[in-house]
Amino acid sequence: MSRQHPVLEAAGVRKSYGIGTETEIEILHGIDLVLGDSEIVALTGPSGAGKSTFLNVMGLLEQPTSGSIRINGEEAANLDEAGLTRLRGRSIGFIFQFHHLMPAFTALENVMMPLLVDRGRPDEEMRVRAAELLGKVGLGTFQGRRPAKLSGGQQQRVAVARALAMRPPLVLADEPTGNLDTASADDVFALLRTFNRDFGVSFLVVTHDPRLARRCDRVLELVDGRLVGEKKGSDLSAVY
């Protein structure tokens, strides 16, 4: 079922640091973006182009200097800090190049963390949902293992499951396969596509990997803080 509003809609987004000082610098220069239902969109570009800043701002981890960001039609600029935390926690999942799992907790407990943060205390429904997600990423028998007892690819699968724990419509992924070998990277991307197709989750994926980019629905290029090009992922096959 299509949503009434785009999952992510950005208009005229700018981001500066050091505002009002001699070192003031603008990193993002008027970004416009619409991310629709059930899309996987790759964001590419050279180092220093502003990709991490772009993802942090779109994920409401940093506030834009100006411009509008709407998540499922809700304008982030209208929210106080508690409202931003609620919107971010319930509507956006995050996957990073380094999984950032909590080493003292099991795979199951790590997946439960977003639910625990939202609800304040654990319950059986959390455990059931986390176990189901671990099953979907192929780690149903690894629930009790801590991260140190998992391979790199398995740890990233746990991170994928954790990002989906709140059933967000949007997941932002920063080089999610950048620290993996080719086979593990293919497995992780296949997981993203499965959740995209089966549950309508939209993904915005920062990547330097042309193999991953060409498997996405669209590929955006960010250069010097500006979106300068867009292609279909399949169009990259002739280049790479």
N, C-alpha and C positions, 0 to 999 in steps of 0.2 A: 504494500500500500504506500503510495506516495505521500510525503509529508506536505503540509500546507506551505511551509517556507523552506528555502535552501538550508542545508545543514550548516553551512558556513557562508557568510556574506560579508566581505570587506569592501569598504569604499573610501578612497583617498587616505589610506593609512600611512602615516609618517611616524618615524621613531628617531628621536635625537637623544644624545647624551651630553652632559656638561652644559645644559641650557643656561644661558646668561653668563658663561665664562669665556675666557679666551680660547679654550680648547673645545668649545661646542662643535659637535659634528652630527650630521644627519645620516643615519644608516639606511633607513627605508624612505623612499621618495614617492609617496602617493600610490600605494598599492591598491589595486582593484582586483577582487577575486570572488567568484561564486563557485562553491562546491556543492553539487547536487546529491540526491539520493544514490546510494550504492555505487559510488565512484571510487576508484583508486587512482589518485593523481600523484605523479612524481614531481618533485622540485629539484632541479639540477642547477649547476652553476659553479664557477671557480671558487676556490678558497678565498675567503674575505668578501664574498659577494653579499653577505648578510643573511644567509640561509638560517642559521641558528637563531638570530634575532627575529627573523620572520616567523619561525615556528613558535618561539616564546611569546611573541605578541599575539599571534593567532590563537594560541592556547591559553591566553589570559594569565600567563605567568608574569608578563610585564605589560604595563599600560602603554598604549600608543600616545605619542605626543599630540596627534590630532587624527581625525578620521573616525569612521564608524566600523564596529565589528558586531555582527549579529550571529548568535548561535541559535539555530532553530527559531529564528525570528525575534529572539530576545536581545535587545540592545544592551551591550555590556557597559556602555558609558552611563547608563541610567542606574547602575547598581553600586551599592556601597561594598566595602571589603567582604562582609559576610555574604552578600548576594553573589559576588564574583566567585567566592570559594564554593558556594552551593552550585552555581552554574557549571563551573569548571569540574567539580567533583562528580557531578551526575551526568554531564553531557559530553565530556572529553576524556578519552583514555590516552595514555602516553607510553610509547616504547622508545627506548634509547639504545645507542650502539652498545654501551655497557649496561647490562641488565639492571644493575642497582638493586638486586635482591638483598634482603636482610639475612645475613649469614647465620644468625642465631635461631632463625625460624625455619620450619619445614616448607616444602613446596606448597602444601595445602594452606598453611598459615600465611605465606606470602601472597597467595592469590586472594585470600580473605581480607587483606589489609585495607583496600579501598572501601569495602563494605563496613569494616570495623570503624574506620574514620568517619563514615557517614552516619552510622547508627549508634556508635559509642560503646557497644558491648557485643560480644559474639553470641550467636544463636544457631540453632540447628539449620535454619534455612540458609545461612551463610555457608556453612560447611557443605551442605548439599550442592549449592551452586558452584562453589569452588571445586568440589570433586567432579562435577559434571564438566566444567571447563578443562580441568586437567585431563579428563578422559578424551575430550574433543581434540586436544593437542597431542594425544598419544602418550600421556604420562600418567594414566590412571593407576598404574601399579607403583608409582614413585611418590605418592602423596606424603609419605613420612620422611623422605630424604631431605637433608639440608643442602643448600647450593653447592657446598664443597664436594659433595658426593655425586654431582651431576656434571655431565659434559657441557662444553660451551653452548652447543646447539640445544641441549635440554634446558639449560638455564634460560636461554632466550625464549624457548617455548613457554616456560613458566611466566616470563615477563609478558608474553602475548596474552596468556590467560588472565593475568592480573589486570592488564589494560582493559579487558572486556568484562571484568567482574561486575561493574555497575550497569552493564548493557548500554554503553554510550552509543549515540548515533555517529560519533566522530572519534577517530583515533589519529593522533599525530605521531609519526615515527621518524626519529632522527638517526639515519644510518642504521636501521635495524639489523642489517646483515653485514655491516662493515667489519665486524670482528670475527666473522665465521668463514669456514672453508666453503668451497663452492657447493658441495652437496648439502651441507647444513643450511646455507643461505637459500638454496632452492626449496628446502623443506619449510623454512620459516615463511617465505613468500607464498608458498602454496597454502599455508595456514591462513594468511591474510586474505587470500582470494576466496577461501572456503567461507570464512566469516562474512566476507563481503557479499557473496552470492546467496548464502543461506539465511543470513540475518539482516541484510541491507545495511551493514556498517560501511561508512565511508572512511577512506584512509587518505591522508596527505603525508607523503613519504619523501623525506630528504634523502637523496642517494647520489653517490658518485659512480654507481655500478650501471653501465649501459645495458647489461643483461636484464637487470631488474627493471630499469626504466622502460624498456620496450615491451614489458609485459603489463604495464599499467595502461589505464584507459586514456589518460592524457599526460603529457609531459610539459611542464612549465620551466622556463629558464630564467633565473635571477642573475642579473649582472649589475654590479655597483648599486645594489639596492633598488633596482627597477626590474619589473617583469618585462622581458624583451621578446619573448617568443613562446609559442604554444604549438605542440604537435600531438598527433595521436601516437600512442606508444608503438603501434604496429608500423608506423612510418619510419621508425628508427632502424628497422631491420636492414634496410638498404645501406645504412651508414656503418653499423657495427656488425 
